[in-house]
Amino acid sequence: MSYTATFRFHDSLKDFLRPRQRHTAIFYTFAEHQTVKDMIEAMGVPHLEVKNVLVNGEELSFSQRIQAGDQVEVYSYEGGEAELLPGIAEPRFVLDVHLGSLARYLRMLGFDTVYEQQLHDPELVQISSEEQRILLTRDVNLLKHKAIPAGYWLRSQQTEEQLQEVLARYKLADLFQPFTRCMVCNGPIVPVEKQEVLEQLPAKTKLYFDEFYQCQQCKRAYWKGSHYERMQELIRRIKEQV
């Protein structure tokens, strides 16, 4: 036996709906066994993007069920509220295969960011759950896993815009620690003597630079060349926008 209820999705949750559904009520037919989470996600909205659900004016949890004729209002997180990170002590991330450039940007700003091209969905979910990391993805369905503690679907496909989305959502502007993580492997970077990395250096770098840093994990050497100046300019631009 099936029943019908009326749903309205608010603010950024409309991004997940078909254009014709975004500004009107949705009449949804459901079975008796379906929970609120089941219904919301069946309409395309991952539960991790939902702040709360009001049914006939009363708040319900995702595991509860509704009745025929109920009026359901579904609200998004807006403004990076603390509830986005339940039980997560610090903003650490794991990113899906489509977000390699974003991973490098987050690492550049000092954020602990797991990214590997060979990680598949089950592994991403496991890392997010076991290490209490925020999962960032371009795959809506990936965010429907119950085990993920926190996550966000990137609206933009452009890297700088994606970075702005993440920084705004989780209020990260005051947490930058630039150039403290390796952009390649995510390991911590520390100052080292020139002699320790001499074999890695191009000839002109050996001649003109004396201040060096090294990733403690992959042993990659870093110095403040033209690439450093470009990244500083990027960071200045980012700070102006958040």
NUBALO-419170 format. One record per residue: x, y, z of N, C-alpha, C in turn; residue number from 1. Coordinates in pm, whole numbers, plus 32768, in hexadecimal, padded with zeros to 4 digits. Example, Ala and Ser with C-alpha at 12.3 -4.5 7.8 and 13.67 -1.06 7.14 Angstrom:
BEGIN
<<8527; 7DC7; 830C>; <84CE; 7E3E; 830C>; <8528; 7EB6; 830C>; 1>
<<8505; 7F1F; 82C4>; <8557; 7F96; 82CA>; <850A; 8003; 8313>; 2>
END
This chain:
BEGIN
<<8055; 7F88; 8000>; <8000; 8000; 8000>; <8058; 807C; 8000>; 1>
<<8030; 80E5; 7FB3>; <8080; 815E; 7FAA>; <8032; 81D7; 7FDB>; 2>
<<8081; 8240; 7FFF>; <8049; 82BB; 8037>; <808D; 8331; 7FF3>; 3>
<<8053; 83A8; 8005>; <808C; 8420; 7FC8>; <809D; 848D; 8031>; 4>
<<8112; 84D1; 802C>; <812D; 8544; 8083>; <8167; 85B4; 802C>; 5>
<<8167; 862D; 8062>; <8197; 86A2; 8019>; <821E; 86CE; 8051>; 6>
<<8282; 86DB; 7FFA>; <8308; 8704; 8022>; <832C; 878B; 7FE4>; 7>
<<8371; 87DD; 8035>; <83AE; 8858; 8001>; <843F; 885C; 8031>; 8>
<<849B; 8874; 7FD3>; <8529; 887D; 7FF3>; <8555; 890F; 7FEB>; 9>
<<85A9; 8939; 804A>; <85CC; 89C5; 8056>; <8660; 89DF; 803B>; 10>
<<867B; 8A5C; 8011>; <8702; 8A90; 8000>; <8758; 8A36; 7FA6>; 11>
<<87D2; 8A13; 7FD1>; <8830; 89CD; 7F7A>; <8805; 893E; 7F5A>; 12>
<<87A2; 8908; 7FA0>; <8772; 8881; 7F81>; <872F; 887C; 7EF7>; 13>
<<8704; 88EE; 7EC6>; <86C6; 88F3; 7E41>; <8729; 88CE; 7DD3>; 14>
<<87AB; 88D9; 7DF2>; <8811; 88B4; 7D8F>; <8805; 8823; 7D64>; 15>
<<87CD; 87CF; 7DBA>; <87C4; 8740; 7D9D>; <8745; 8719; 7D51>; 16>
<<86EA; 8777; 7D42>; <8668; 8759; 7D05>; <8668; 8777; 7C70>; 17>
<<8608; 873C; 7C2B>; <85F1; 8761; 7B9F>; <85BF; 87F1; 7B9B>; 18>
<<85E0; 883C; 7B31>; <85B8; 88C9; 7B29>; <8524; 88E2; 7B45>; 19>
<<84CC; 888B; 7B13>; <843C; 88A0; 7B24>; <840E; 8888; 7BB4>; 20>
<<8462; 8848; 7C07>; <843E; 882A; 7C92>; <846E; 8893; 7CF6>; 21>
<<84C4; 88EE; 7CCA>; <850C; 8943; 7D28>; <84B6; 89AF; 7D6A>; 22>
<<844C; 89D6; 7D2D>; <83FD; 8A45; 7D62>; <836B; 8A1F; 7D77>; 23>
<<8355; 899F; 7D92>; <82CC; 8972; 7DA7>; <82CB; 88FD; 7E08>; 24>
<<8256; 88DA; 7E37>; <8249; 8866; 7E8E>; <8259; 87E6; 7E3B>; 25>
<<8293; 8781; 7E79>; <82A4; 86FF; 7E38>; <8246; 869B; 7E7B>; 26>
<<81EE; 8660; 7E2E>; <8194; 85F9; 7E62>; <81D8; 8572; 7E52>; 27>
<<81FD; 8538; 7EC3>; <824D; 84BD; 7EC1>; <81FB; 8447; 7EF5>; 28>
<<81F8; 83DE; 7EA6>; <81B0; 8365; 7ECD>; <8213; 8303; 7F0C>; 29>
<<81F2; 82D2; 7F82>; <8250; 827F; 7FCC>; <820C; 8203; 8006>; 30>
<<8260; 81A2; 802A>; <822F; 8129; 806A>; <8239; 8137; 8102>; 31>
<<81EE; 80EA; 8149>; <81E3; 80F6; 81DA>; <8269; 80E3; 8222>; 32>
<<82C1; 8090; 81EA>; <833F; 8070; 822D>; <83AA; 80DB; 821A>; 33>
<<8397; 813A; 81BF>; <83FF; 819D; 81A1>; <8411; 8202; 8212>; 34>
<<848F; 8221; 8232>; <84AE; 8286; 8296>; <84BB; 830E; 8253>; 35>
<<84C6; 8376; 82A4>; <84DC; 83FD; 826F>; <855A; 8401; 821A>; 36>
<<85C5; 83C3; 824B>; <8643; 83BF; 81FE>; <862E; 837C; 8177>; 37>
<<85E8; 830C; 8176>; <85CD; 82C4; 80F9>; <858B; 831F; 8092>; 38>
<<8527; 8368; 80BE>; <84D9; 83BA; 8062>; <8528; 8431; 802E>; 39>
<<856F; 8474; 8089>; <85BE; 84E8; 8061>; <8628; 84C0; 7FFB>; 40>
<<866B; 8450; 8015>; <86D5; 8427; 7FBA>; <869F; 83EE; 7F38>; 41>
<<8628; 83B5; 7F3C>; <85E8; 8385; 7EC0>; <85CB; 83F9; 7E62>; 42>
<<85B7; 8470; 7E9B>; <859F; 84E7; 7E49>; <8621; 852C; 7E1F>; 43>
<<8693; 84F1; 7E47>; <8714; 8521; 7E16>; <8766; 8571; 7E78>; 44>
<<8734; 8587; 7EF2>; <8779; 85DC; 7F53>; <87C0; 8586; 7FBB>; 45>
<<8846; 858A; 7FC4>; <888D; 8539; 8029>; <8875; 856F; 80B6>; 46>
<<8864; 8516; 8116>; <883F; 8541; 819D>; <88AA; 8599; 81DE>; 47>
<<8928; 858C; 81B4>; <8993; 85DC; 81F0>; <8987; 8670; 81CF>; 48>
<<8936; 8691; 816B>; <8920; 871E; 8148>; <88A6; 8758; 8190>; 49>
<<885F; 8704; 81DC>; <87E4; 8730; 821D>; <87FD; 8752; 82B0>; 50>
<<87D1; 87C8; 82D9>; <87DF; 87F0; 8366>; <876C; 87B9; 83BA>; 51>
<<86F2; 87D1; 838E>; <867F; 879B; 83D7>; <8606; 8789; 837C>; 52>
<<85A9; 8739; 83B0>; <852E; 871A; 8367>; <84B8; 8738; 83C3>; 53>
<<845B; 878B; 8393>; <83E1; 87A9; 83DE>; <836B; 8767; 8399>; 54>
<<8320; 871B; 83E6>; <82A7; 86D9; 83B3>; <8230; 8713; 83FC>; 55>
<<81DB; 875C; 83B1>; <8169; 87A4; 83ED>; <8198; 87FF; 845F>; 56>
<<820F; 883A; 844D>; <8244; 8898; 84AE>; <8295; 885B; 851E>; 57>
<<829B; 87D7; 8527>; <82E6; 8793; 8590>; <8363; 8750; 8556>; 58>
<<83D4; 875C; 859D>; <8450; 8724; 856A>; <8452; 868C; 8579>; 59>
<<847F; 8648; 850F>; <848B; 85B7; 850F>; <851B; 858F; 84F0>; 60>
<<8545; 851B; 8521>; <85C8; 84E6; 8500>; <85C1; 849A; 847D>; 61>
<<8636; 847D; 8444>; <863C; 8435; 83C4>; <8600; 83A9; 83CE>; 62>
<<8608; 836B; 8442>; <85DB; 82E1; 8450>; <8545; 82D3; 8466>; 63>
<<84FF; 8344; 847A>; <8470; 833D; 8492>; <8421; 8331; 8410>; 64>
<<839E; 8314; 841E>; <8346; 8305; 83AB>; <82D9; 836F; 83AD>; 65>
<<82A1; 838A; 833A>; <8237; 83ED; 8331>; <81B4; 83AA; 8308>; 66>
<<8148; 83FC; 8308>; <80C3; 83CA; 82E9>; <8090; 8405; 8266>; 67>
<<802D; 83C7; 822F>; <7FED; 83FC; 81B6>; <7FB9; 8488; 81D0>; 68>
<<7FCF; 84E3; 8171>; <7F9E; 856B; 817C>; <7FF8; 85CA; 81C8>; 69>
<<8067; 8599; 8202>; <80C2; 85EF; 824E>; <8102; 8659; 81F5>; 70>
<<811E; 86CC; 8233>; <8165; 873A; 81F1>; <81F6; 8739; 8225>; 71>
<<8255; 8722; 81CC>; <82E1; 8711; 81F5>; <8335; 8784; 81BE>; 72>
<<837B; 87C8; 8219>; <83D6; 8834; 81F4>; <8465; 8806; 8213>; 73>
<<84BE; 880E; 81AF>; <8546; 87DC; 81BE>; <85A7; 8852; 81AE>; 74>
<<85FC; 8867; 8213>; <8653; 88DD; 8218>; <86E6; 88B6; 820F>; 75>
<<8733; 890E; 81D2>; <87C2; 88F6; 81BE>; <8815; 893B; 8229>; 76>
<<8895; 8916; 822E>; <88F6; 8961; 827D>; <891C; 89DD; 822F>; 77>
<<8914; 8A50; 826E>; <893F; 8ACC; 822F>; <8998; 8B16; 8292>; 78>
<<8A11; 8B39; 8266>; <8A67; 8B89; 82BD>; <8ACF; 8B3B; 830A>; 79>
<<8AE1; 8ABA; 82F0>; <8B4A; 8A6D; 8330>; <8B36; 8A55; 83C4>; 80>
<<8ABE; 8A2F; 83EE>; <8AA0; 8A1A; 847B>; <8AF6; 89AB; 84B7>; 81>
<<8B0A; 89B1; 8539>; <8B5D; 8950; 857E>; <8B24; 88C3; 8571>; 82>
<<8AA0; 88B8; 855C>; <8A61; 8833; 8553>; <8A93; 87E4; 84DA>; 83>
<<8AD5; 8829; 847C>; <8B08; 87E4; 8407>; <8B75; 8780; 842A>; 84>
<<8BB5; 8792; 849C>; <8C27; 8740; 84C1>; <8C12; 86FA; 8546>; 85>
<<8BA9; 86AC; 8555>; <8B90; 866B; 85D5>; <8BFE; 8608; 85F8>; 86>
<<8C3F; 861E; 866A>; <8CA6; 85C2; 8698>; <8D2B; 85CD; 8651>; 87>
<<8D36; 862B; 85F3>; <8DB4; 863D; 85AB>; <8E02; 86AF; 85E9>; 88>
<<8E78; 8691; 8620>; <8EC4; 86F3; 866D>; <8F01; 8760; 8615>; 89>
<<8F2A; 873C; 859D>; <8F68; 879E; 8543>; <8F42; 877D; 84B4>; 90>
<<8F41; 87E1; 845C>; <8F1A; 87C8; 83D1>; <8F87; 877E; 8384>; 91>
<<8F74; 86FC; 8373>; <8FCB; 86A9; 8320>; <8F76; 866D; 82B2>; 92>
<<8FB2; 8655; 823F>; <8F62; 8632; 81CA>; <8F90; 85B2; 8186>; 93>
<<8F32; 8575; 813E>; <8F51; 850C; 80DE>; <8F02; 852E; 8060>; 94>
<<8F43; 8527; 7FEB>; <8F07; 8555; 7F6E>; <8EFE; 84E3; 7F09>; 95>
<<8E95; 84EA; 7EB5>; <8E85; 8482; 7E50>; <8EE1; 849A; 7DD9>; 96>
<<8EDE; 843E; 7D7A>; <8F3E; 843B; 7D0C>; <8F36; 84B6; 7CB2>; 97>
<<8EC6; 84FD; 7CB3>; <8EB3; 856F; 7C5A>; <8EEE; 85F1; 7C91>; 98>
<<8F27; 85EF; 7D08>; <8F4A; 866B; 7D4D>; <8FDF; 8677; 7D6D>; 99>
<<9033; 8648; 7D13>; <90C3; 864D; 7D2A>; <90F9; 86DA; 7D37>; 100>
<<90CB; 8735; 7CE4>; <90FB; 87C0; 7CEB>; <90D0; 8802; 7D6D>; 101>
<<9056; 87E8; 7D98>; <9025; 881E; 7E16>; <9078; 87E8; 7E8B>; 102>
<<909D; 8769; 7E85>; <90F0; 872D; 7EEF>; <9174; 8778; 7EFB>; 103>
<<91B0; 8799; 7E8C>; <9230; 87E3; 7E8F>; <921D; 886C; 7ECE>; 104>
<<91AF; 88B0; 7EAE>; <9195; 8935; 7EE5>; <9180; 892E; 7F7D>; 105>
<<9133; 88CB; 7FA9>; <911A; 88BD; 8039>; <919C; 889E; 8083>; 106>
<<91F0; 8849; 804A>; <9271; 882B; 8087>; <92CA; 88A7; 808A>; 107>
<<92C6; 88F6; 8020>; <9314; 8972; 801B>; <92F1; 89CE; 8090>; 108>
<<9271; 89CF; 80B5>; <9243; 8A22; 8125>; <9259; 89E1; 81AD>; 109>
<<928D; 8966; 81AD>; <92B0; 8924; 822B>; <9249; 88C2; 8260>; 110>
<<91E3; 88A1; 8210>; <917B; 8846; 8241>; <919E; 87B5; 8220>; 111>
<<918F; 8760; 8283>; <91AA; 86D1; 8278>; <9145; 8695; 8216>; 112>
<<9175; 866C; 81A0>; <911C; 8644; 8132>; <9149; 85C2; 80F3>; 113>
<<90F7; 855B; 8101>; <9114; 84DA; 80C2>; <90DC; 84DA; 8034>; 114>
<<9131; 84BB; 7FD4>; <9106; 84AE; 7F49>; <9164; 844D; 7F02>; 115>
<<912A; 83E7; 7EC6>; <9175; 838A; 7E72>; <911A; 835E; 7E01>; 116>
<<914E; 835D; 7D88>; <90FB; 833E; 7D14>; <90C1; 82B1; 7D19>; 117>
<<9105; 8257; 7D5C>; <90D7; 81CD; 7D5B>; <906F; 81AE; 7DC8>; 118>
<<904C; 8210; 7E19>; <8FE8; 81F8; 7E81>; <8F5C; 81F1; 7E45>; 119>
<<8F15; 8182; 7E5E>; <8E8C; 8171; 7E2E>; <8E29; 8196; 7E9C>; 120>
<<8DAA; 8199; 7E77>; <8D43; 81C8; 7ED5>; <8D46; 8181; 7F5D>; 121>
<<8D4A; 80FC; 7F62>; <8D4C; 80BA; 7FE6>; <8DC2; 80E5; 803D>; 122>
<<8E35; 80FB; 7FFD>; <8EAB; 8126; 8047>; <8E9C; 81B6; 8078>; 123>
<<8E60; 820B; 8027>; <8E49; 8295; 8050>; <8DEB; 829A; 80C9>; 124>
<<8D81; 824B; 80C4>; <8D22; 8246; 8134>; <8D69; 8213; 81B2>; 125>
<<8DBA; 81AD; 81A3>; <8E01; 8174; 8216>; <8E62; 81D9; 8254>; 126>
<<8EAD; 821F; 8201>; <8F0B; 8284; 8233>; <8EC1; 82F5; 827A>; 127>
<<8E55; 8324; 823D>; <8E05; 838E; 827B>; <8DD0; 8363; 8302>; 128>
<<8D9E; 82E9; 830B>; <8D63; 82B7; 8387>; <8DCC; 829B; 83F1>; 129>
<<8E33; 8252; 83CE>; <8E96; 8228; 8432>; <8EEF; 829B; 8461>; 130>
<<8F0F; 82F8; 8406>; <8F68; 8366; 8429>; <8F1D; 83E7; 8446>; 131>
<<8E98; 83E1; 8441>; <8E43; 8455; 845A>; <8E6D; 84CB; 8402>; 132>
<<8E6D; 84B1; 8381>; <8E8F; 8517; 831F>; <8E12; 8544; 82D2>; 133>
<<8E13; 85C1; 82AA>; <8DA8; 85F8; 8256>; <8DBE; 85C5; 81C7>; 134>
<<8D58; 8587; 818F>; <8D62; 8555; 8106>; <8D31; 85BF; 80A5>; 135>
<<8D88; 85E6; 8049>; <8D64; 8645; 7FE0>; <8D5B; 85F8; 7F5C>; 136>
<<8CF0; 8611; 7F11>; <8CD9; 85C0; 7E99>; <8C87; 860B; 7E31>; 137>
<<8C91; 85DB; 7DB5>; <8C39; 8608; 7D4A>; <8BCE; 859E; 7D2D>; 138>
<<8BCC; 8534; 7D7E>; <8B6D; 84C6; 7D6C>; <8B02; 84CE; 7DD9>; 139>
<<8A8B; 84F8; 7DB5>; <8A1E; 8508; 7E15>; <8A01; 8485; 7E5E>; 140>
<<89FD; 8418; 7E16>; <89D8; 8398; 7E52>; <8A3B; 836A; 7EBD>; 141>
<<8AB8; 8393; 7EB1>; <8B1C; 836D; 7F14>; <8AF9; 83A5; 7F9D>; 142>
<<8AB9; 8418; 7FA3>; <8A97; 8458; 8022>; <8A1E; 8418; 8066>; 143>
<<89E3; 83B4; 8029>; <896D; 8374; 8063>; <8991; 8301; 80C2>; 144>
<<8A12; 82E3; 80CE>; <8A3D; 8279; 8129>; <8A2D; 82A5; 81BA>; 145>
<<89F0; 8250; 820B>; <89D7; 8271; 8298>; <8A57; 827F; 82E8>; 146>
<<8AC2; 823C; 82C1>; <8B3C; 8239; 8310>; <8B8C; 82BB; 830A>; 147>
<<8B70; 830F; 82A8>; <8BBE; 838B; 8297>; <8B95; 83F0; 8303>; 148>
<<8BF2; 8422; 8354>; <8BCE; 847F; 83C0>; <8BAF; 850C; 8390>; 149>
<<8BEE; 8538; 8323>; <8BD6; 85BE; 82EE>; <8C04; 85C0; 825D>; 150>
<<8BBD; 860C; 820A>; <8BE3; 8610; 817E>; <8B9F; 8680; 8133>; 151>
<<8BD1; 869A; 80BB>; <8B9C; 870A; 806C>; <8BAD; 86EA; 7FD8>; 152>
<<8B47; 870D; 7F8B>; <8B49; 86FE; 7EFA>; <8B74; 8783; 7EBC>; 153>
<<8BE3; 8782; 7E73>; <8C15; 87FB; 7E32>; <8BBB; 8821; 7DBD>; 154>
<<8B88; 889B; 7DC0>; <8B31; 88C8; 7D54>; <8B82; 88EB; 7CD8>; 155>
<<8BF1; 892F; 7CE9>; <8C41; 895D; 7C78>; <8C9F; 88F0; 7C47>; 156>
<<8CC8; 88FA; 7BC9>; <8D2D; 88A2; 7B92>; <8DB2; 88EB; 7B81>; 157>
<<8DB8; 8968; 7BAE>; <8E32; 89B9; 7BA2>; <8E78; 89BC; 7C2A>; 158>
<<8EFB; 89A2; 7C2B>; <8F43; 8988; 7CA7>; <8F3C; 89FB; 7D0C>; 159>
<<8F57; 8A75; 7CE1>; <8F55; 8AE5; 7D3F>; <8EC8; 8AFA; 7D79>; 160>
<<8E63; 8AE9; 7D27>; <8DDA; 8AF5; 7D58>; <8DBA; 8A86; 7DBA>; 161>
<<8DE9; 8A0D; 7D9F>; <8DD7; 899F; 7DFE>; <8E19; 89BE; 7E83>; 162>
<<8E90; 89F5; 7E7E>; <8ED7; 8A19; 7EF9>; <8E88; 8A81; 7F49>; 163>
<<8E52; 8AE3; 7F04>; <8E01; 8B48; 7F47>; <8D86; 8B09; 7F8A>; 164>
<<8D49; 8AA9; 7F46>; <8CD5; 8A64; 7F80>; <8CFA; 8A20; 8004>; 165>
<<8D6A; 89D9; 8004>; <8D94; 898E; 807B>; <8DB9; 89EE; 80EC>; 166>
<<8E04; 8A56; 80CC>; <8E30; 8AB5; 8132>; <8DB9; 8AFC; 8172>; 167>
<<8D55; 8B1F; 8121>; <8CDF; 8B63; 8156>; <8C89; 8B05; 81A8>; 168>
<<8C75; 8A8C; 8177>; <8C1B; 8A2E; 81BB>; <8C4E; 8A09; 8246>; 169>
<<8CD2; 89F5; 8251>; <8D09; 89C8; 82D1>; <8D53; 8A37; 831D>; 170>
<<8D46; 8AB4; 82ED>; <8D81; 8B28; 8330>; <8E14; 8B12; 8350>; 171>
<<8E61; 8B04; 82E6>; <8EEE; 8AE0; 82F5>; <8F4F; 8B55; 82E3>; 172>
<<8F1C; 8BCC; 82CB>; <8F73; 8C3C; 82A8>; <8FDD; 8C5B; 8311>; 173>
<<8FBF; 8C42; 8390>; <901F; 8C61; 83FB>; <9077; 8BEA; 841F>; 174>
<<906D; 8B7E; 83D3>; <90B7; 8B04; 83F4>; <9126; 8AE3; 8390>; 175>
<<9144; 8B41; 8338>; <91AC; 8B29; 82D4>; <9235; 8B17; 8319>; 176>
<<9281; 8AB5; 82EA>; <930E; 8AA3; 8310>; <935B; 8A84; 828F>; 177>
<<936C; 8AEA; 823B>; <93A5; 8AD1; 81B5>; <942F; 8A91; 81B8>; 178>
<<9444; 8A38; 8157>; <94C6; 89FA; 813E>; <94F9; 89A5; 81B2>; 179>
<<949D; 896A; 81FA>; <94C3; 890D; 8265>; <94A9; 887D; 8241>; 180>
<<9469; 8866; 81CC>; <9450; 87DD; 819D>; <947E; 87CE; 810D>; 181>
<<94AB; 8758; 80EE>; <94D5; 8739; 8066>; <945B; 8734; 800B>; 182>
<<9462; 877D; 7F9C>; <93F1; 877F; 7F40>; <93E3; 86FD; 7EF3>; 183>
<<944B; 86AB; 7EF3>; <9449; 862E; 7EA8>; <9415; 85BB; 7EFC>; 184>
<<9447; 85AF; 7F7A>; <9424; 8538; 7FCA>; <93DE; 8557; 804E>; 185>
<<93D3; 85D8; 8073>; <938C; 8601; 80ED>; <93E4; 85F8; 816B>; 186>
<<9462; 85D0; 815C>; <94BA; 85C6; 81D0>; <94E0; 864F; 8207>; 187>
<<950B; 8657; 8286>; <9537; 86D7; 82C0>; <95BC; 8705; 8286>; 188>
<<95C9; 8788; 8274>; <9643; 87C5; 823E>; <9690; 8809; 82AF>; 189>
<<9714; 87F4; 82B3>; <9768; 8830; 831B>; <97E3; 8870; 82DB>; 190>
<<981F; 88D5; 831C>; <989C; 8910; 82E9>; <990E; 88AA; 82F0>; 191>
<<9967; 88AE; 828E>; <99DC; 8856; 828D>; <9A56; 88A4; 825C>; 192>
<<9ACB; 886F; 827B>; <9B46; 88A9; 8248>; <9B53; 888C; 81B3>; 193>
<<9B90; 88E6; 816B>; <9BA0; 88D8; 80DB>; <9BE5; 8855; 80B7>; 194>
<<9C46; 882D; 8106>; <9C92; 87B5; 80EA>; <9C3B; 8738; 80E8>; 195>
<<9BCE; 8739; 8136>; <9B78; 86C4; 8141>; <9B27; 86A9; 80C2>; 196>
<<9B11; 8711; 8071>; <9AC1; 8701; 7FF7>; <9B10; 8723; 7F79>; 197>
<<9B92; 8730; 7F87>; <9BE7; 8761; 7F1A>; <9BD7; 870E; 7E9B>; 198>
<<9BCC; 868B; 7EA8>; <9BC5; 8634; 7E32>; <9B43; 8646; 7DE4>; 199>
<<9ADB; 867F; 7E21>; <9A5A; 8692; 7DDE>; <9A54; 8716; 7D90>; 200>
<<9AB2; 876E; 7DA6>; <9AA5; 87F8; 7D76>; <9ADA; 880B; 7CE9>; 201>
<<9A92; 8858; 7C95>; <9AC8; 8881; 7C13>; <9B43; 88DA; 7C27>; 202>
<<9B93; 88E3; 7BC2>; <9C12; 892C; 7BCC>; <9BFF; 89BD; 7BF8>; 203>
<<9B9F; 8A03; 7BBA>; <9B8C; 8A90; 7BDC>; <9B54; 8AA1; 7C68>; 204>
<<9B03; 8A42; 7C94>; <9ACE; 8A48; 7D1C>; <9B3F; 8A3A; 7D81>; 205>
<<9B9D; 89E1; 7D68>; <9C11; 89D3; 7DC0>; <9C5E; 8A56; 7DCA>; 206>
<<9C63; 8A9C; 7D5D>; <9CB2; 8B17; 7D57>; <9C70; 8B8D; 7D9C>; 207>
<<9BEA; 8B9C; 7D8A>; <9BA7; 8C17; 7DB4>; <9B55; 8C0B; 7E35>; 208>
<<9B3D; 8B93; 7E69>; <9AE7; 8B84; 7EDF>; <9B31; 8B3E; 7F50>; 209>
<<9B11; 8B69; 7FCB>; <9B50; 8B2E; 8041>; <9AEA; 8AFE; 80A9>; 210>
<<9A6B; 8B24; 8099>; <9A03; 8AFD; 80FA>; <99AE; 8A8D; 80BE>; 211>
<<99AB; 8A1B; 8104>; <9966; 89A7; 80CC>; <990D; 8963; 8133>; 212>
<<98AA; 8919; 80FE>; <984C; 88CE; 8150>; <983D; 8844; 8112>; 213>
<<9811; 87E4; 8163>; <9802; 875D; 812F>; <9789; 8717; 816C>; 214>
<<9743; 86CD; 8119>; <96D3; 867C; 814A>; <970B; 8607; 819A>; 215>
<<96DB; 85F5; 8211>; <970B; 8588; 8265>; <96DB; 84FF; 8236>; 216>
<<9679; 8500; 81DC>; <9640; 8481; 81AE>; <967E; 8452; 812A>; 217>
<<9675; 84A5; 80C2>; <96A8; 847D; 803F>; <9733; 84B5; 8021>; 218>
<<9768; 850B; 8079>; <97EE; 8545; 8070>; <97FF; 85A9; 7FFE>; 219>
<<9791; 85D6; 7FC4>; <9799; 863C; 7F5B>; <97D0; 86BE; 7F96>; 220>
<<9826; 8702; 7F4B>; <9861; 8781; 7F79>; <9811; 87F8; 7F45>; 221>
<<980B; 8860; 7F97>; <97C4; 88DC; 7F73>; <981E; 8954; 7F8E>; 222>
<<980D; 89BC; 7F3E>; <9853; 8A3A; 7F53>; <97FD; 8AAB; 7F1E>; 223>
<<9820; 8B26; 7F41>; <97CB; 8B99; 7F22>; <97F0; 8BD6; 7E9B>; 224>
<<97D3; 8B8A; 7E32>; <97EC; 8BBA; 7DAA>; <9773; 8C02; 7D71>; 225>
<<976A; 8C08; 7CED>; <96FB; 8C50; 7CAB>; <9676; 8C0E; 7CC8>; 226>
<<9676; 8B89; 7CD8>; <95FA; 8B41; 7CF8>; <95C4; 8B6D; 7D80>; 227>
<<961E; 8B89; 7DDC>; <95F6; 8BB7; 7E62>; <95B2; 8C3F; 7E59>; 228>
<<95E8; 8C97; 7E07>; <95AC; 8D1C; 7DF5>; <9522; 8D11; 7DB7>; 229>
<<9510; 8CB7; 7D58>; <948D; 8CA4; 7D1A>; <9428; 8C70; 7D80>; 230>
<<9452; 8C15; 7DD4>; <93F9; 8BDF; 7E39>; <93D5; 8C47; 7EA2>; 231>
<<9433; 8C9C; 7EC6>; <9417; 8D09; 7F23>; <93AC; 8D67; 7EEA>; 232>
<<93B7; 8D83; 7E6A>; <9354; 8DD8; 7E29>; <92CB; 8D94; 7E29>; 233>
<<92C7; 8D13; 7E13>; <924A; 8CC8; 7E18>; <920D; 8CCF; 7EA4>; 234>
<<925E; 8CBF; 7F09>; <922C; 8CC4; 7F94>; <91F6; 8D4F; 7FB4>; 235>
<<923A; 8DB6; 7F87>; <9208; 8E40; 7F9C>; <9180; 8E52; 7F5B>; 236>
<<9172; 8E1C; 7EE1>; <90F2; 8E27; 7E99>; <9085; 8DDB; 7EE2>; 237>
<<90A5; 8D67; 7F15>; <9044; 8D16; 7F5E>; <9015; 8D5F; 7FDC>; 238>
<<9073; 8D99; 8027>; <9050; 8DDE; 80A2>; <8FF5; 8E55; 808A>; 239>
<<9006; 8E96; 8019>; <8FB0; 8F09; 7FF8>; <8F20; 8EDD; 7FDF>; 240>
<<8F0C; 8E60; 7FBA>; <8E87; 8E31; 7F92>; <8E3C; 8DE9; 7FFF>; 241>
<<8E7F; 8DC4; 806D>; <8E39; 8D7C; 80D8>; <8E17; 8DD8; 814C>; 242>
END
